[in-house]
């Protein structure tokens, strides 16, 4: 026999968690994700600047062509990785936004 609905105990609803106070830098908590993205973008900018400087030196006849190609390849690889991470982060964000509760 199926018990009556009134006899099934219902646990009390949990109290809502207090909203976290906004951090001064605009990030919440330790900012692990935000700082990781910021560090990745800083690294990307540094690699692109180094590649640009190496290209300018090679064009002026002062730099090594090998070092220039290595710097350009590193900058290209970092750009591809950063783009891929941003695409995955946006896809995850869109997945969360489309969830129904």
C-alpha positions in Angstrom: 0.0 0.0 0.0 1.2 3.5 -0.8 1.6 5.8 2.2 -0.4 8.9 2.3 1.4 12.1 1.2 0.9 13.7 4.6 2.9 11.0 6.3 6.1 11.6 4.3 8.4 13.8 6.3 9.5 16.9 4.4 12.9 18.3 5.4 12.9 22.1 6.1 14.2 24.3 3.3 17.8 25.4 3.7 18.4 29.0 4.6 19.7 31.0 1.6 23.4 31.6 1.6 24.3 35.2 2.2 25.5 37.0 -1.0 29.3 37.3 -1.1 30.7 40.8 -0.7 32.1 42.1 -4.0 35.9 42.2 -4.0 37.7 45.5 -4.7 39.2 44.1 -8.0 35.8 43.0 -9.3 36.4 39.3 -8.8 35.0 37.0 -6.2 36.8 34.7 -3.8 40.4 34.2 -4.5 39.9 35.1 -8.2 41.7 31.9 -9.3 40.0 31.7 -12.7 40.2 35.5 -13.3 43.8 35.7 -12.3 44.6 32.6 -14.5 43.0 34.2 -17.5 44.7 37.5 -16.8 48.1 35.8 -16.5 47.5 33.9 -19.7 46.7 37.1 -21.6 49.7 38.8 -20.1 51.9 35.9 -21.2 50.3 36.0 -24.7 51.0 39.7 -25.0 54.6 39.2 -23.9 55.1 36.4 -26.4 53.7 38.5 -29.2 55.8 41.5 -28.2 58.9 39.3 -28.2 58.1 37.9 -31.6 57.5 41.4 -33.0 60.8 42.6 -31.6 62.7 39.6 -33.0 61.1 40.2 -36.4 62.2 43.8 -36.4 65.7 42.9 -35.4 65.9 40.2 -38.1 64.6 42.7 -40.7 67.3 45.1 -39.6 69.9 42.4 -40.0 70.8 42.3 -36.3 68.9 39.2 -35.2 69.0 35.5 -35.8 66.4 34.1 -38.2 66.1 31.0 -36.1 65.3 32.9 -33.0 62.8 34.9 -34.9 61.0 31.8 -36.2 61.0 30.3 -32.7 59.5 33.4 -31.2 56.9 33.7 -33.9 55.9 30.0 -33.5 55.6 30.4 -29.7 53.4 33.5 -30.1 51.2 31.6 -32.6 50.9 28.6 -30.3 50.0 30.7 -27.3 47.4 32.6 -29.4 45.8 29.2 -30.5 45.7 27.9 -26.9 44.3 31.2 -25.5 41.6 31.2 -28.2 40.7 27.6 -27.5 40.4 28.3 -23.7 38.3 31.3 -24.3 36.0 29.4 -26.7 35.6 26.5 -24.1 34.9 29.0 -21.3 32.2 30.7 -23.4 30.7 27.4 -24.3 30.6 26.4 -20.6 29.0 29.8 -19.7 26.4 29.4 -22.4 25.6 25.8 -21.2 25.0 27.1 -17.7 22.9 30.0 -18.9 20.7 27.6 -20.9 20.0 25.3 -18.0 16.5 25.4 -16.5 15.9 25.0 -12.8 
